[in-house]
């Protein structure tokens, strides 16, 4: 079972309405990352590195697709997941 808890909004920012496919994908990915860590396939620092890479890919997106705000929001969400420790069982 996933331990996902929706991130708390940063002051002055509102979280978008949940997207069912996005929420499902997030939950599946989180479960996979937890399983990889639980079975000693990937250590915590590698999992956090994967998440940081994903956040950076969106944070550095120039928004040429007209979705700059979406990319910024995705990067922010991933960084809040990292800060919350939800995708690794920190010992």
Secondary structure, 3 states (H helix, E strand, C coil): CCCCCCCCCCCCCCCCCCCHHHHHHHHHHHHHHHHHHHCCCCCHHHHHHHHHHHHHHHHCCCCCCCCHHHHHHHHHHHHHHHHHCCCCCCC
